Amino acid sequence: ELVEESGRRRGGDGAAAAASAALSERLEGVERAVAEAAGKHDRHVEGVQAHRSSLAERLGRLETSVVESADAHGRLFAHVERWETAAASLAERLAIAEAAARGSAEEHERRARAVEAMRVSHEQLVQDLDA
């Protein structure tokens, strides 16, 4: 509009009209490029939000698995306590408790490594998304 108004004030000669038309075309090209970039940005943001949601769901499932594992370990230790009250000898009771503790510790260590790996991965993804 400003270019057209300027052309009218100068008398509207042919050169001014041509320059005005060229500027108008260039401006329309810039507007199209900005609109395309905004559309790409919106699609990218939607993808990032979907990915974050996916990460949250995966982390939730992992946390549930850890809680379930802790419950299983609690049940295992309840069994160990019942065994201890049975008429087993001290050596048998100690062997049972050691085996249960060793298995529980190994399982706990494996799951702890998995949780830590997921935490590190999640932090890296969040940093990548925030960058």
N, C-alpha and C positions, 0 to 999 in steps of 0.2 A: 504494500500500500504506500509506504513512504517513497519508494522508487517511482511509482506511478504518479504520485502527487508532485514529486520533484520534476518529472518530465512535463506535466501539465503547466507548472509554473514557468518553465523555460520556453514555453511556446509550443511544445509537443512536436518538435521537428522529428524527422525520420531516424536520425542517429540516436537521439535520446530514447525514442521508442524501442529501437533495436537493443540498446544497452539495457533498458529496463526489462525487456523480454529475456535477455540473456541472464541478467541477475535473478529474475524470477525463476527461471529454469534451474539455475544453480542452487537457489534457496530450496526449491522443491526437492532436489536431489539430496541435499543435506538433511531435510526433514525426513525423507524416506529412510536414509541411513540411520538416523537417530531412532526412528520407530522400529526398524529391524533390530538394532542393538538392544533396545528396551525389551522387545519380545524375546530375544535370546536370553537376556538377563533374567526375565521372569521365569522362563522355562528352566534355567539353571537353578534358580532359587527353589523352585518346586522340587527339582530333583534332589537338592541338598536336604530339604526338609523331609522328603520321603526316606532318604538314607539315614538321617538322624533318627527318625521314627523306627526304622529297621534295627538300628544299633540299640535303641532303648529296649525293644522287644527281645533282642538276643541277650542283652545283659540281664533282663528280667528272668529269662529262662535259665540262664546260668546261675543266678542267685537262688532261684527255686531249687535247682539241682543241688547246690551246696547245702541248703537248709535240709533237703531230703536226706542227703548224705549224713548230716549231723544227727538227724533223727535215727537213721539206721545204726549209726555208731552208738547212740544211746541205748537202743534196743539190744545191741550186741553186749554192751557192758552190763545190762540188766541180766542177760543170760549168764555172763561170767559170775555175777554175784550169786545167782541161784546155784551154779556149779560149786562155788566156794562153800555154800552151806551144806552141800551134799557130803556124803561120808567118804570123800576122796582123801587120799593122803596129802600131806603138805607138798611133797614133790610133784604130785599130779596136778594139784591146784595151781602151783607156781608155773608149771609147764603150760597149762591151759591159759592162764592170765598173760604169760609172756607171748604166746602165739597170738592171742587176741589183740594185745597191745601192738605187737609188731605189724600185724595186718592192718590195724586201724591207722597206725602211724604212716605206713606206706601209702595207704589210700588217701589219707589227709594230705600228705606231701604232694601226691600226684594232682589232686584237685586244687591245692593251693597254687601250684605252678600254673595250672590252667587258668585259674582266676586272675593271677598276676599277669599272665600273657594277654588275656582279654582286656584287663585294665589298661595296660600299656598301649595296646592296639586302639582302644577306645579313646584314650587321651590323644594319641597321634592323629586319629581321624578328626577329633574335635578341633585340634590345632590347625589341621589342614583346612577344615571348613571355615574356621574363623579367620584364616589368613587371606 
